[in-house]
Amino acid sequence: MTTDMEHLLNARLYERFGDAADWAEVTSLTASLLRVVVSALGPEDAVAFLTAARRALDEEESRAGTIHLGFGAHLWTHLEDVSWGASALARTTAWDAVLTMHRLSVLAPGPGLGAHVDSALEACRLRLVPAAAGV
């Protein structure tokens, strides 16, 4: 992860959750895992991946109380149509990180995984804006 990307991600997390010293343990752990996702995939592929993760969270929430296969299955479905620039290893790393984040959010519900994912999406999109403007 570039220093610029690290700064953008931290800034979005600080805006949403306050000073890192005051974060809940789940937020600290999730922030580290978000860095893994963005580092592994890069901002462009991270946007696609995190958007799919956000959709999977929304789908899981909308199906709460019904029989469904859960977050991992929803994520897989939302990732089927994504075209990747990242390697299979990078995608696997991101997959493992987001499943771990989801499990943490189930064990220690606090701010919710959606808020963390949204922060990372904002950071990645901000990072991509200058690249898109210069094209």
Stockholm file with secondary structure:
# STOCKHOLM 1.0

chainA/1-135         MTTDMEHLLNARLYERFGDAADWAEVTSLTASLLRVVVSALGPEDAVAFLTAARRALDEEESRAGTIHLGFGAHLWTHLEDVSWGASALARTTAWDAVLTMHRLSVLAPGPGLGAHVDSALEACRLRLVPAAAGV
#=GR chainA/1-135 SS CCHHHHHHHHHHHHHHHCCGGGCCHHHHHHHHHHHHHHHHHHHHHHHHHHHHHHHHHHHHHHTTTSCCCCHHHHHHHHHTTCCCCSCHHHHHHHHHHHHHHHHHHHHSCSSCHHHHHHHHHHHHHHHHHHHHHTC
#=GC SS_cons         CCHHHHHHHHHHHHHHHCCGGGCCHHHHHHHHHHHHHHHHHHHHHHHHHHHHHHHHHHHHHHTTTSCCCCHHHHHHHHHTTCCCCSCHHHHHHHHHHHHHHHHHHHHSCSSCHHHHHHHHHHHHHHHHHHHHHTC
//
